[in-house]
Amino acid sequence: MFSSPAFAQASGAASAGGYGSIASLAIPWILILGIFYLLVWRPQSRQQKAHRERIAGAKKGDTVVTGGGFIGKVVRADAGSDEVELELGPNVRVRALKSTLTEVRGPSGKPAND
């Protein structure tokens, strides 16, 4: 009643061309997701892969840090096993899962925790 016929015609014309506007809105989102993948997801997955390889490659003589913050020396690490035996101090040996290791520092010439 209060709207003019010209106003009703203009809104009908805008909805007919709606497919073009959806594509123009989707392209920036696709570009944002692509940039996010290149700057965040890909480097993070590379870091995770390198970390998993370092943990799996822990060998006898390496100094490691556990998730609980213990620093120890690897005394026994079987290739097929998911466990390692750590020496935390003189006459103190514990078994730990490789998945709980957070860092492998490499071989150390000094005794553990001295």
HELIX and SHEET records of a PDB file:
HELIX    1   1 PRO A    5  ALA A   16  1                                  12    
HELIX    2   2 GLY A   18  PHE A   36  1                                  19    
HELIX    3   3 TYR A   37  TRP A   41  3                                   5    
HELIX    4   4 ARG A   42  ALA A   56  1                                  15    
HELIX    5   5 LYS A   98  THR A  100  5                                   3    
SHEET    1   A 5 VAL A  92  LEU A  97  0                                        
SHEET    2   A 5 GLU A  83  GLY A  89 -1                                        
SHEET    3   A 5 ILE A  71  ALA A  77 -1                                        
SHEET    4   A 5 ASP A  62  THR A  66 -1                                        
SHEET    5   A 5 LEU A 101  PRO A 107 -1                                        
END                                                                             
